[in-house]
Amino acid sequence: MIQRANELHTEWEVLKQHLLTLDDSIRAYDYQKVRDVFHLLVEGFKPDEHIVDWVHKQQAELRENVQLPEYVSGPAYQLKSLQVDNKKVNKPLKISA
C-alpha cells in the first residue's frame, strides 16, 4: 500500500511572492508585516512575545546615557564640559566656526 502525506503546501510562484515581500519588509524594518507573512505561510504560527526592535532599543539607551556638551557662544566655541555615562570629562576643546 502506498501512502501520501496530506500536508499543506504553497505553489512556488505564490511562495516566491511571499518571500520577496518578506525580504522587502525586513529591509524596511516593518516587523509587523514580517509577522503577517509568517502567519500566512506557517500553519500554527503563534508568537509568544511582542515585537521588539533590539537595535533601536539599545541605541535609545545609549542616547539616554550621553548628555550634549555645554557650549559658550561666540565666534570660536569652547567646550566647557562633557558628560558620558554620568562621568564629567573636563578637556577643553576649541572648535572654529
SVG drawing of the C-alpha trace seen along z (x, -y; Angstrom):
<svg xmlns="http://www.w3.org/2000/svg" viewBox="-4 -86 46 88">
<polyline fill="none" stroke="black" stroke-width="0.4" points="0.0,0.0 1.3,-3.5 0.6,-6.3 0.6,-10.0 1.0,-12.9 -1.7,-15.5 0.5,-18.4 -0.4,-21.9 1.8,-23.5 2.2,-26.7 2.8,-26.9 6.2,-28.2 5.1,-31.4 3.0,-32.3 5.7,-31.4 8.2,-33.4 6.0,-36.5 5.7,-36.0 9.5,-35.6 10.0,-38.9 7.5,-40.6 9.3,-39.1 12.7,-40.4 11.3,-43.9 9.7,-44.0 12.9,-43.0 14.9,-45.6 12.3,-48.3 12.2,-47.2 8.5,-46.6 8.3,-43.9 4.5,-43.7 4.5,-42.9 7.1,-40.2 4.9,-38.7 1.9,-38.9 3.8,-36.9 4.8,-34.3 1.1,-34.0 0.2,-33.4 3.0,-30.9 3.5,-28.9 0.5,-27.0 0.1,-27.4 2.5,-30.3 1.7,-31.9 4.4,-34.3 4.5,-34.3 6.0,-37.8 5.6,-41.4 7.8,-42.7 10.9,-44.3 13.5,-46.2 16.6,-45.4 18.9,-47.7 16.5,-50.7 16.2,-49.9 20.0,-49.7 20.5,-53.0 17.8,-54.7 19.5,-53.5 22.9,-54.9 21.3,-58.2 19.9,-58.4 23.4,-57.9 25.1,-60.7 24.4,-64.3 25.2,-67.0 28.1,-69.3 27.6,-72.9 28.9,-75.5 30.0,-79.1 28.6,-81.4 31.0,-83.5 33.0,-83.1 35.1,-80.3 33.2,-77.8 34.8,-76.5 33.7,-73.1 33.3,-73.6 32.4,-70.1 31.1,-66.8 29.3,-64.1 29.4,-60.4 27.8,-57.8 27.3,-60.3 31.1,-61.0 32.3,-64.5 35.1,-65.0 37.0,-68.3 39.1,-68.6 38.9,-71.9 38.3,-71.7 38.2,-74.7 36.0,-74.5 36.4,-77.2 33.3,-78.3"/>
</svg>
